[in-house]
Amino acid sequence: VTFHSLAVASFLETAVPLHVNRLAQVYGAHPDVRGWLEQAWCPQRAELGRQLRGYVEATWPEFDWNTAYQEFSEGYRPLSGFAGRNGGIAHETLGLCVTSAQAALFYRALANSADEPALRALALKAAGDHAGHFDFFQALFERCKAGERVGFAATWRTVISVSRSARDHDVATAFQVLGGNWNGAPLVPCLSYSEYRERMARSIQRHAALGPVERLLFRPWLERESTAPAAPQQPSARPGRWPQLAPQPA
């Protein structure tokens, strides 16, 4: 599970320029956001991708990372999680909040479960970076939603849609290329994607100390069938207040 998780993460972090190109069009009227994406968000994630690749290649030198990544990049197209919908800029930003929170959750679980100090330090740094990205996107969401009508039900649908998109498209696409790119026999057991999802879900539940909102974010990863869950009851809160999605400190 550690190999598959690190290899998948290294692919997705390395592919971040594809998202920047798409998001530059989404935030065309916000040059400050485009500047931050290009000068802060993209370089941080690209550097993390480089470090993850280095760790994978040093630990499993028989794995042909470069060939696997090329195969992945040929079939990978970044999605927003709003296929067939006009989500609007506020929902697009909420989707980035969700992906940042889930990434921080993943890296936090990895850090808490890692025995090797170098891997633990790398995962802790990654969790902190994605938590910082979440803070930026959350503030941007509060800014953008002023011009759009964003209700609780629509927010819930966005959270579920983006989570399922990450599960069924991003991670699944990266996972598919891992089994066939070894120089010789694979050194790790072959897993089906459903087996990997189940094992990763158990690991995150065990090591990430999920809070109430994080359990909602993580809910699609525990689904066994593609059935649409009913929207939960709206939490009691003062009008105009939104539940905080920030992950716990790394």
Number of C-alpha atoms within 10 A of each C-alpha: 16 13 16 19 17 20 25 25 23 26 27 23 20 23 21 18 18 16 15 17 14 13 18 17 11 15 16 11 10 11 11 11 17 20 12 13 21 17 11 12 20 20 16 19 21 19 14 21 23 16 16 24 22 15 19 21 16 11 11 16 14 16 23 16 22 13 14 21 21 13 17 21 17 8 10 17 13 18 15 18 22 17 11 6 7 9 18 16 17 21 26 23 27 25 25 22 27 26 21 26 25 24 20 30 28 23 27 27 25 25 25 18 17 16 10 9 10 12 17 19 13 17 25 20 18 24 28 18 20 25 24 19 21 26 17 18 21 21 12 17 20 14 12 18 17 10 11 11 10 15 9 14 14 13 16 16 17 20 24 22 19 26 23 20 21 22 15 14 17 19 18 17 21 24 22 15 19 23 18 15 18 17 11 9 11 15 14 12 9 14 15 11 14 11 12 16 19 14 14 21 16 12 17 20 14 13 17 21 15 18 12 9 14 20 14 16 23 23 15 24 17 13 14 9 7 8 8 11 11 9 13 10 8 10 9 8 9 7 6 5 8 11 10 9 21 20 24 17 12 20
